[in-house]
């Protein structure tokens, strides 16, 4: 229920556009939402529509209540023409961030849906930020690939500013893969479910000092990591120091996306080294082991995402072992008083 205090940021009324019905998104809409994702990804070359199961996860995510935090526009034929989702960590620690994800089907662009989708998401994001614990900075976030000038102009027209760049990087596996042995006393092994809890803890610890990191809960760990259908435990590696995890490479392969893009690639989803074991070549060894495993699997490329300003030197590491940027994404933000 929206309290009287939250009504200080009223949700905007849908524009008077004949042929569209606006309402919250529901789980039963997932099969209709997925074609929107596919069409937008193809038109915008955004690099990944995911799977239908990824769409369904939005209705299980604790960061969003889709009945209050979403709006979709339906045509009379039941096609989803536009969708806005607002996500926020219900227990923020250092900063309250409301993330606005909005998309319009290419067939329905240029009719005012884009502006309303973002406007509604911003208003609902402001409402959710009012719910955050007092004293925390409140930030609205959104984003765009760097090659969509109209999207970028729309964000900037509403006061969003570019705050961070991220690269998608790719490595041709036909090129020689360097040998990077582990330091003496450490051992590399393939992931097994008995390591799930320890790997979850290692992930949260190793990423805690990264920009804008939000600790991952046990439910989200299962939902978005180890129970994700594209997760490949047989291609995921963990470096052990006795009984402790020193580093890891959590890897995945998406056959559906590969078929759509006409490329055979594996993703280094999360690569991390715990602080006590950094600067010893563990990440390089994990990267090279992952690439060799991808190649043995019959894949042609290894792909990953990186914060261009990562303080641990990740970008330079990836470049040293042959990764090159293939796409840039821009994070936008605005402060809510």
C-alpha positions in Angstrom: 0.0 0.0 0.0 1.3 3.5 -0.9 1.3 5.7 2.2 0.3 9.4 2.2 4.0 10.3 2.5 4.8 8.4 -0.7 2.0 10.2 -2.6 4.3 13.2 -2.6 5.7 11.6 -5.8 2.5 10.8 -7.7 2.6 8.2 -10.4 1.9 9.7 -13.8 -1.2 9.0 -15.8 -0.7 7.0 -19.0 -0.7 9.2 -22.1 -3.8 9.4 -24.2 -2.6 6.9 -26.8 -5.5 4.9 -28.4 -4.9 1.2 -28.6 -2.9 0.7 -25.4 -4.0 -0.6 -22.0 -1.7 -0.1 -19.1 -1.5 -2.3 -16.0 1.0 -4.1 -13.7 2.9 -7.0 -15.2 2.0 -10.5 -13.8 3.8 -13.8 -14.0 1.3 -15.1 -16.6 2.5 -12.3 -18.9 6.0 -13.7 -19.1 5.5 -15.5 -22.5 4.2 -12.2 -23.9 7.0 -10.2 -22.4 9.7 -12.4 -23.8 9.0 -11.4 -27.5 9.4 -7.8 -26.5 12.9 -8.6 -25.1 13.8 -10.5 -28.2 12.6 -7.8 -30.6 14.3 -5.0 -28.6 17.6 -6.9 -28.3 17.6 -7.5 -32.1 16.8 -3.8 -32.9 19.2 -2.3 -30.4 22.0 -4.9 -30.6 22.1 -4.8 -26.8 23.7 -8.2 -26.6 21.4 -10.5 -24.7 17.7 -11.0 -24.3 18.2 -14.0 -22.0 15.7 -16.8 -21.7 12.0 -17.0 -20.9 13.1 -18.3 -17.5 15.0 -15.1 -17.0 11.8 -13.1 -17.5 10.0 -15.4 -15.1 12.7 -14.7 -12.4 11.5 -11.1 -12.3 8.4 -12.3 -10.5 10.4 -14.2 -7.9 13.0 -11.5 -7.3 12.7 -10.0 -3.8 13.9 -6.6 -5.1 10.6 -6.1 -6.9 6.9 -6.5 -6.3 5.6 -6.5 -9.8 2.0 -5.6 -8.8 3.3 -2.2 -7.6 6.7 -1.9 -9.3 5.8 -2.6 -12.9 3.7 -1.3 -15.8 3.2 -2.8 -19.2 1.3 -1.5 -22.2 -0.8 -4.1 -24.0 -2.3 -3.9 -27.5 -5.8 -5.2 -28.1 -4.2 -8.4 -29.6 -2.3 -9.0 -26.3 1.1 -7.9 -27.5 3.3 -6.2 -24.9 4.3 -2.9 -26.4 6.2 -1.5 -23.5 7.4 -2.5 -20.0 8.9 -0.8 -17.0 10.3 -2.5 -14.0 11.7 -0.9 -10.8 14.1 -2.9 -8.6 15.5 -1.9 -5.2 17.4 -3.8 -2.6 14.9 -4.1 0.3 17.8 -3.9 2.8 20.3 -1.4 1.4 23.5 -0.9 3.4 25.4 2.2 2.3 23.2 3.7 -0.4 19.6 3.2 -1.5 19.5 2.6 -5.3 16.3 2.2 -7.3 17.0 0.7 -10.7 14.6 1.6 -13.6 14.5 -0.9 -16.5 12.2 0.2 -19.3 11.8 -1.1 -22.8 9.5 -0.4 -25.8 8.9 -2.8 -28.7 10.5 -1.5 -31.9 7.1 -1.7 -33.7 5.6 0.8 -31.1 8.4 3.3 -30.8 8.1 7.0 -31.6 4.5 7.2 -30.2 5.3 8.6 -26.8 5.6 5.2 -25.0 9.4 5.6 -24.4 9.0 8.9 -22.5 6.1 7.6 -20.4 7.8 4.3 -19.6 10.8 6.1 -18.2 8.7 8.8 -16.4 6.6 6.1 -14.7 9.7 4.2 -13.7 11.3 7.3 -12.2 8.2 8.2 -10.2 7.8 4.7 -8.8 11.6 4.6 -8.1 11.2 7.8 -6.1 8.4 6.3 -4.1 10.4 3.3 -3.3 13.4 5.4 -2.3 11.2 7.2 0.2 10.9 3.8 1.9 14.6 3.5 2.4 16.1 3.9 5.9 16.8 7.5 6.8 20.3 8.9 6.3 21.2 6.8 3.3 21.9 8.5 0.0 19.0 7.9 -2.5 19.9 7.3 -6.1 17.9 6.5 -9.2 19.8 4.4 -11.7 19.2 3.4 -15.3 21.4 2.7 -18.3 22.0 2.3 -22.0 24.4 0.9 -24.6 26.5 3.7 -25.9 25.2 3.4 -29.5 21.6 4.4 -28.8 21.6 8.2 -29.0 17.8 8.6 -28.6 17.8 6.5 -25.4 20.8 8.5 -24.0 19.1 11.8 -24.9 15.9 10.7 -23.2 17.8 9.9 -20.0 19.7 13.1 -20.1 16.5 15.1 -20.7 15.2 13.9 -17.4 18.4 14.8 -15.5 20.2 11.5 -15.5 24.0 11.8 -15.8 26.5 9.3 -17.0 28.4 8.0 -14.0 30.2 4.8 -15.1 31.2 2.8 -18.2 31.2 -1.0 -18.5 32.7 -3.0 -21.3 31.6 -6.3 -22.8 34.9 -8.0 -23.8 35.5 -11.0 -26.0 38.5 -13.3 -26.5 39.0 -15.4 -29.7 39.8 -19.0 -28.5 41.5 -19.9 -31.7 44.4 -17.8 -30.5 47.0 -19.4 -28.2 45.9 -19.5 -24.6 48.8 -18.8 -22.2 49.8 -21.1 -19.4 49.3 -19.5 -16.0 50.1 -22.1 -13.3 48.8 -21.5 -9.8 51.2 -20.6 -7.0 52.6 -23.5 -5.0 50.2 -24.9 -2.4 47.0 -23.9 -4.2 44.8 -26.3 -6.2 42.1 -25.8 -8.8 39.0 -27.9 -8.9 35.7 -28.0 -10.8 32.7 -26.7 -8.9 30.5 -29.1 -7.0 27.2 -28.4 -5.1 29.0 -29.1 -1.8 30.9 -25.8 -2.4 27.8 -23.7 -2.9 27.7 -22.1 0.6 31.4 -21.5 0.7 31.4 -20.0 -2.8 28.5 -17.8 -1.9 30.4 -16.4 1.0 33.6 -16.0 -1.1 31.7 -14.2 -3.8 30.2 -11.6 -1.3 33.5 -11.1 0.4 35.5 -10.6 -2.8 33.1 -8.3 -4.4 32.3 -6.2 -1.3 34.9 -3.6 -2.2 33.6 -3.2 -5.8 31.7 -0.1 -6.9 28.0 -0.3 -6.2 28.1 -3.9 -5.0 25.0 -5.2 -3.2 25.5 -8.4 -1.1 23.7 -11.4 -2.6 21.2 -13.2 -0.4 21.0 -16.9 -0.2 17.8 -16.9 -2.2 19.3 -14.7 -4.9 22.4 -16.9 -5.0 20.3 -19.9 -5.9 17.9 -18.0 -8.2 20.5 -16.1 -10.2 23.6 -18.1 -9.9 23.8 -21.8 -9.1 20.2 -22.7 -10.2 20.2 -20.6 -13.3 19.7 -22.9 -16.3 22.7 -21.4 -18.2 25.1 -22.0 -15.2 27.7 -24.6 -16.1 29.1 -26.2 -13.0 31.3 -28.4 -15.2 33.0 -25.3 -16.6 33.2 -23.4 -13.3 36.4 -23.5 -11.4 37.4 -22.9 -7.8 40.9 -22.4 -6.5 41.4 -24.0 -3.0 44.0 -23.2 -0.4 43.5 -26.2 1.8 39.9 -26.1 2.8 39.4 -22.4 1.9 38.3 -20.9 -1.4 40.9 -18.4 -2.6 39.3 -17.6 -6.0 36.7 -18.7 -8.5 35.4 -18.3 -12.0 31.6 -18.8 -12.2 30.9 -19.6 -15.9 27.8 -20.1 -18.0 26.8 -20.9 -21.6 23.5 -19.8 -23.2 22.7 -22.0 -26.2 19.6 -20.0 -27.1 21.5 -16.7 -27.1 24.4 -18.2 -29.0 21.9 -19.5 -31.7 20.3 -16.1 -32.0 23.6 -14.2 -32.2 25.2 -16.8 -34.5 28.2 -17.1 -32.2 29.5 -19.9 -29.9 30.7 -18.2 -26.7 31.0 -19.0 -23.1 30.6 -16.4 -20.4 33.0 -15.8 -17.5 30.1 -14.6 -15.4 31.9 -13.8 -12.1 35.6 -13.9 -11.6 36.9 -13.1 -8.1 39.8 -13.5 -5.7 39.5 -13.0 -2.0 41.6 -10.1 -0.7 44.1 -12.3 1.2 45.0 -14.1 -2.0 45.2 -11.2 -4.5 48.2 -10.3 -6.6 49.4 -13.9 -6.9 48.1 -14.7 -10.4 45.1 -16.6 -9.3 42.7 -14.7 -11.6 44.9 -15.2 -14.6 45.1 -18.9 -13.9 41.3 -19.1 -13.6 40.7 -17.1 -16.8 43.0 -19.4 -18.8 41.5 -22.5 -17.3 38.1 -21.2 -18.2 39.2 -20.4 -21.8 40.7 -23.9 -22.2 37.5 -25.5 -20.9 35.3 -23.4 -23.3 37.5 -24.4 -26.2 37.3 -28.1 -25.3 33.5 -27.6 -25.2 33.6 -26.5 -28.8 33.1 -22.8 -28.2 34.8 -20.2 -30.2 34.9 -17.2 -27.9 35.1 -16.3 -24.2 33.1 -13.2 -23.1 32.8 -11.2 -19.9 31.7 -7.9 -18.6 33.9 -5.5 -16.7 33.6 -2.1 -14.9 36.0 0.1 -16.8 37.1 1.7 -13.6 37.5 -1.4 -11.5 40.0 -0.7 -8.8 41.5 -4.2 -8.8 42.9 -3.8 -12.3 40.5 -6.2 -13.9 40.4 -4.4 -17.3 44.2 -4.6 -17.6 44.2 -8.2 -16.6 41.7 -9.1 -19.3 43.6 -7.2 -21.9 46.8 -9.0 -21.0 45.3 -12.4 -21.8 43.7 -11.3 -25.1 40.3 -9.9 -24.3 39.2 -6.9 -26.4 36.2 -4.6 -25.8 33.3 -5.2 -28.2 30.6 -3.1 -26.6 30.3 -0.3 -24.1 27.4 0.3 -21.7 26.8 3.5 -19.8 25.3 3.6 -16.2 23.2 6.7 -15.6 22.1 8.1 -12.2 20.4 11.0 -10.5 20.2 11.9 -6.8 16.8 12.0 -5.1 16.7 14.5 -2.2 
